[in-house]
Amino acid sequence: MLDEAERTHPGIEYTVILSAENSLLLPLHSTELRREIDGIDGYYRTHVYRDTEVFAVPEMIDWLVTAAPLLGRIPEAARATDYYGDLRTGEFGTTPPDPSELTGTHP
């Protein structure tokens, strides 16, 4: 999914968003994400996977993973696509899951 996002939107930085439990299963490549912002070199302390920040969300549905463009650094990111993955099936796409799947009312 991340490969597809980076291939389709070169130059756009993405973040990975998933449940806190599943974030523990994603390899930790670093705990520092180095970036230069406004000419100042620095880093964020975070879970880094493949030079990408990982957001662990405690109350997120456990089968959902999202790759979303990091907004605010470059204007083009606002037009980049979000990607949604289903960890149960391994499938992903650009269509968000049906809301009924997120509330547990899906048949």
Summary of the structure (lengths in Angstrom):
residues: 107
radius of gyration: 14.7
end to end distance: 26.8
largest distance: 52.3
contacts: 260
relative contact order: 0.24
helix: 20%
strand: 40%
